[in-house]
Amino acid sequence: MKSMKVAVAVFKNIVAPRLDFSEKLVIYDMDNGKITDKKTVNLLLDYSLEIVGLLKEENVDVVICGGGPRGFLRNIYINGIEIINGGFMEPDTAAMMFVENKLSPIFTLFGQGKGRGFGNTGKGLRRGFGNKSGFGKNRKRFNKGGKYGK
């Protein structure tokens, strides 16, 4: 593992369930899988884009949090920062679990779905989000014949 900075969003001394509601960030400097330095930054920011700016200013490579609004997380991801799901645990534990590769990424929700959606009895018309199927309208309803069409 190369040298990197990992930020853990904290709310009431656990990994924040939502990045946009976190009280502080604990930023860990890591080198070859070991924590070499730790710094705490209090977040007194009202606007979520300021958090993105702070992450870029601190040269953070990875953010560990519980989630957040899709547009906010997408903005972080577009800026080259990986987003990892941390669950409810202490920040130091989350950082160590990241080093041990025991945490999963959140960013799968940003890709386009690979399969068609589904209706009650047939394939749907809409695409899914991420690697999930979509929830489309039943195709047979809109065709002549079929169970619902007339």
VMD Tcl script that draws the C-alpha trace (Angstrom):
set ca {
  {0.00 0.00 0.00}
  {1.37 3.40 -0.94}
  {1.43 6.44 1.26}
  {-2.07 7.96 1.53}
  {-4.39 10.08 3.63}
  {-7.60 8.59 4.97}
  {-10.31 10.80 6.51}
  {-12.90 9.30 8.84}
  {-16.08 11.35 9.33}
  {-17.03 11.40 13.02}
  {-20.32 12.09 14.78}
  {-20.50 11.58 18.56}
  {-17.24 9.56 18.63}
  {-18.30 6.99 16.01}
  {-18.11 6.93 12.21}
  {-20.75 9.39 11.04}
  {-23.83 7.76 9.51}
  {-23.90 10.66 7.02}
  {-20.86 12.62 5.91}
  {-22.82 15.87 5.64}
  {-23.81 15.66 9.36}
  {-20.36 14.87 10.74}
  {-18.90 17.02 13.52}
  {-15.26 16.43 12.68}
  {-12.87 14.58 10.42}
  {-10.05 12.46 11.76}
  {-7.35 12.40 9.09}
  {-4.82 9.58 9.19}
  {-1.52 9.59 7.33}
  {-0.77 6.02 6.29}
  {2.41 4.56 4.88}
  {2.72 0.89 3.85}
  {-0.38 -0.11 5.82}
  {0.62 1.62 9.07}
  {-0.79 4.79 10.62}
  {2.04 7.31 10.89}
  {0.12 10.43 11.95}
  {-3.37 11.46 13.05}
  {-5.01 14.89 12.93}
  {-8.51 16.05 13.90}
  {-10.30 18.81 11.98}
  {-13.53 20.25 13.44}
  {-16.20 20.87 10.83}
  {-18.02 24.14 11.32}
  {-19.10 24.23 7.70}
  {-22.63 24.96 6.55}
  {-22.30 23.98 2.93}
  {-21.35 20.49 1.78}
  {-19.12 21.79 -1.03}
  {-16.90 23.31 1.63}
  {-16.29 19.79 2.96}
  {-15.23 18.71 -0.53}
  {-12.86 21.69 -0.68}
  {-11.42 20.80 2.72}
  {-10.85 17.18 1.63}
  {-9.01 18.38 -1.50}
  {-7.01 20.93 0.50}
  {-5.88 18.20 2.92}
  {-5.00 15.89 -0.03}
  {-7.30 13.15 1.26}
  {-7.38 9.99 -0.87}
  {-10.14 8.07 0.95}
  {-13.15 9.06 3.06}
  {-14.73 6.60 5.47}
  {-18.33 7.40 6.39}
  {-21.77 5.82 6.61}
  {-23.14 7.53 3.51}
  {-24.72 10.81 2.49}
  {-26.79 12.47 -0.22}
  {-26.10 11.04 -3.66}
  {-25.10 14.36 -5.24}
  {-22.74 15.17 -2.38}
  {-21.04 11.75 -2.52}
  {-20.86 11.98 -6.31}
  {-19.08 15.33 -6.04}
  {-16.48 13.78 -3.73}
  {-16.06 10.78 -6.04}
  {-15.68 12.98 -9.13}
  {-12.86 14.83 -7.36}
  {-10.87 11.58 -7.16}
  {-11.61 10.71 -3.53}
  {-12.67 7.14 -2.82}
  {-15.67 6.70 -0.50}
  {-15.73 3.72 1.86}
  {-18.61 2.52 4.03}
  {-17.53 2.56 7.69}
  {-20.56 1.50 9.69}
  {-20.96 2.26 13.40}
  {-17.52 1.98 14.98}
  {-14.80 4.15 16.45}
  {-12.65 6.09 13.97}
  {-9.42 4.26 14.90}
  {-11.14 0.90 14.37}
  {-12.47 2.03 10.98}
  {-8.98 3.16 9.90}
  {-7.44 -0.17 10.92}
  {-10.23 -2.13 9.17}
  {-9.53 -0.09 6.02}
  {-5.85 -1.02 6.21}
  {-6.87 -4.69 6.58}
  {-9.18 -4.31 3.53}
  {-12.31 -5.21 5.52}
  {-14.47 -2.26 4.45}
  {-16.45 -1.95 1.21}
  {-16.78 1.03 -1.16}
  {-19.99 3.06 -1.43}
  {-19.44 4.36 -4.98}
  {-21.21 1.44 -6.74}
  {-24.38 3.55 -6.81}
  {-22.88 5.88 -9.43}
  {-22.65 3.46 -12.38}
  {-25.42 2.79 -14.85}
  {-27.34 -0.42 -14.28}
  {-26.47 -3.42 -16.42}
  {-29.87 -5.10 -16.51}
  {-33.34 -4.02 -17.44}
  {-35.87 -3.27 -14.77}
  {-38.80 -5.51 -14.08}
  {-42.57 -5.21 -13.90}
  {-45.19 -7.63 -12.59}
  {-44.92 -10.14 -15.42}
  {-42.40 -8.83 -17.94}
  {-39.20 -6.86 -18.42}
  {-39.34 -3.20 -17.51}
  {-38.58 -0.22 -19.70}
  {-36.23 1.73 -17.40}
  {-32.56 1.20 -16.58}
  {-31.36 0.43 -13.06}
  {-28.87 2.38 -10.96}
  {-25.44 1.03 -10.04}
  {-25.15 -2.70 -10.39}
  {-28.79 -3.29 -9.45}
  {-31.81 -3.89 -11.64}
  {-34.20 -1.03 -12.27}
  {-37.84 -0.87 -11.33}
  {-39.41 -0.23 -14.71}
  {-42.97 -0.25 -15.96}
  {-44.30 -3.51 -17.24}
  {-43.71 -3.63 -20.99}
  {-46.83 -5.69 -21.72}
  {-49.09 -2.92 -20.44}
  {-48.03 -0.67 -23.27}
  {-48.12 -3.18 -26.11}
  {-51.27 -4.31 -27.87}
  {-52.36 -7.70 -26.70}
  {-50.64 -9.05 -23.60}
  {-52.21 -9.30 -20.19}
  {-52.83 -5.55 -19.71}
  {-52.88 -4.11 -23.22}
  {-56.05 -3.57 -25.25}
}
mol new
graphics top color blue
foreach p $ca { graphics top sphere $p radius 0.5 }
foreach p [lrange $ca 0 end-1] q [lrange $ca 1 end] { graphics top cylinder $p $q radius 0.2 }
display resetview
